[in-house]
Amino acid sequence: MFLTFAILMITVQCGLCDKVSPKPGLKLFREDYKSVEETCLAVGFVRNNCRSATKKNHRLVAFDVMLKHDKRNLATKARIVFEHVELNEGLGYNKSTGIFTAPSGGIYVFDWTILTWQGEFAYTSLVVNDQIKSWNHCRDVNSKTLLPCSKMAIVKLKNGEQVWIGVFIGPANMYQKYTSFSGYKL
Ligand SMILES: *[C@@H]1O[C@H](CO)[C@@H](O)[C@H](O)[C@H]1NC(C)=O
């Protein structure tokens, strides 16, 4: 009987002590702010760290890929598959297909550089869900050297939309690792 009473008392006491914050000052401080993000900003964390810690949509997405081998005579509408992956934060880029799939909706920045041989050309474009969004016209019949051509594009993507670099008029010829593609979410 006494033992049961003692156990009951201990249980009740522990139930009570759980409810009392060991740091009442911290609890009051937290209550003064509406959210974890506000608290985070108020105590002076770097703004972006607070955002990424509290908002799923702000997870880092960034990739940087390049060719491993020369691409010769790619036909119109061919997709360029960049086989060498330097960086793929957020795992949006697939190196077996060359397709980047947006892991979340938002504004994305892409750029790509093509290096072609003297007297040859490579007409490539940024393709979003099979639609051309940006053109990179690389042609120099008079040059005595290799010709690099770059293009940047900023596009608004929905979650799951697919982006790749395609040939808009073939044949396209491009030189291995100097031909690259990268992108990130703002
Ligand atoms: C890349 O795409 C291929 C072909 O669709 C697929 O089989 C593979 O699972 C994908 N890889 C990743 C990491 O998603």
The ligand as an ORCA input file, in Angstrom:
! r2SCAN-3c Opt
* xyz 0 1
  C      18.590      8.290    -64.473
  O      17.742      7.991    -65.555
  C      17.690      6.597    -65.864
  C      16.895      6.463    -67.148
  O      15.625      7.056    -67.053
  C      17.091      5.847    -64.692
  O      17.052      4.480    -64.977
  C      17.943      6.101    -63.458
  O      17.344      5.521    -62.335
  C      18.121      7.583    -63.216
  N      19.089      7.776    -62.177
  C      18.829      8.456    -61.079
  C      19.936      8.579    -60.100
  O      17.735      8.960    -60.881
*
